Amino acid sequence: MMKKIKCLVTDDEFLAQELLKSYINKIEHLSLIKTCDNAVQTITALQSEDIDVLFLDIQMPDLTGLMLLRSLKKVPLTIFTTAYAQYALE
């Protein structure tokens, strides 16, 4: 049996969270551990859970996804999610 990959979704938009949750739930070896609405919730979740993959929105209020990642000591594999093309290169 394959070990499940533990995922965390962070997005300030509910519909984006729901879409990512539905994709994750369709893949047998992925396990959604938590969803977060903002960077502060994500920092707390990463301190209490061992996360393998972080699905992270770039543009969020207060602290962007990029700022969040730069603040972490232990960075999980991260997949950026964004509706803004200008963030693709960064």
N, C-alpha and C positions, 0 to 999 in steps of 0.2 A: 504494500500500500504506500502510495506517494504521500510525503508530508505536505500538509496544506500550507499554502503561502498566505501569511496573515497580512491583510490589507487595511489601510486607513484612508478614508476619503475626507478631504477638506475643501469645502466650497461654500461661499456665502449665499449661493443661489440654490433654493430647495429643489427646483426642477433638474438642475445639473447633478445634485447629489443623488436624486432618484434614478436618473439615467445611468450614472456610474454604478450604483447599487445593483441595478438590473443586469448590467453587463457582468459584473463580478459574480453575481449569483448564478449566471449561466455557465460559468467555467468551474468544473468539478474540483480542481485542485486549488482554487482560490477561496479564502475565507474572509468575509468582511467582519472586522473586529469592532469598528466604530466609525461613525460619521461626525464631523465637526463643522461648525459654521464659521469659525475664525481661527486665527493663528494662536491665540491664547489657549483655546480649547485643545488645539493640536499639540502644543508644547506639553500640556498636562497629560494628554493621552500617551504621548511618546515616553513620558517619564514613568508611566504605570504599566505600559504594554510593550512587549517586544514585537515591533512591527517590521515586516519584511519589505513591503512596498507601500509607498505613500503616493496617493493620487492627489495632487496639490494644485489648486487654483492659483494663478499668479496675481490677478488683480482682486484684492480684497481690501475692505476698509481698515484703517489704522496701520496694519503690518502686512505688507505684500508677501506672497509666497516666496519670492526671492530673498527678501529680508529675513523671513522665518528660517529658511534653509541656512543662510549665512550665520545665524545665531546658534545653530545646533552643534553640539560637540560630536554626537553620534548621528550620522545622517543615513536614513534608510534609502534604499533604491527609490528614486523619485521619478514619477511620471507627471509632467506638468499638464494641466488642463486649462485652456483659456479660449475665449472667443476673440481675442485680440491678436491679429497677425503681427503687430509690431514687436511682440515679445518672443517670437519664434527664434530669432538669432541669439538673444540674450540667454 
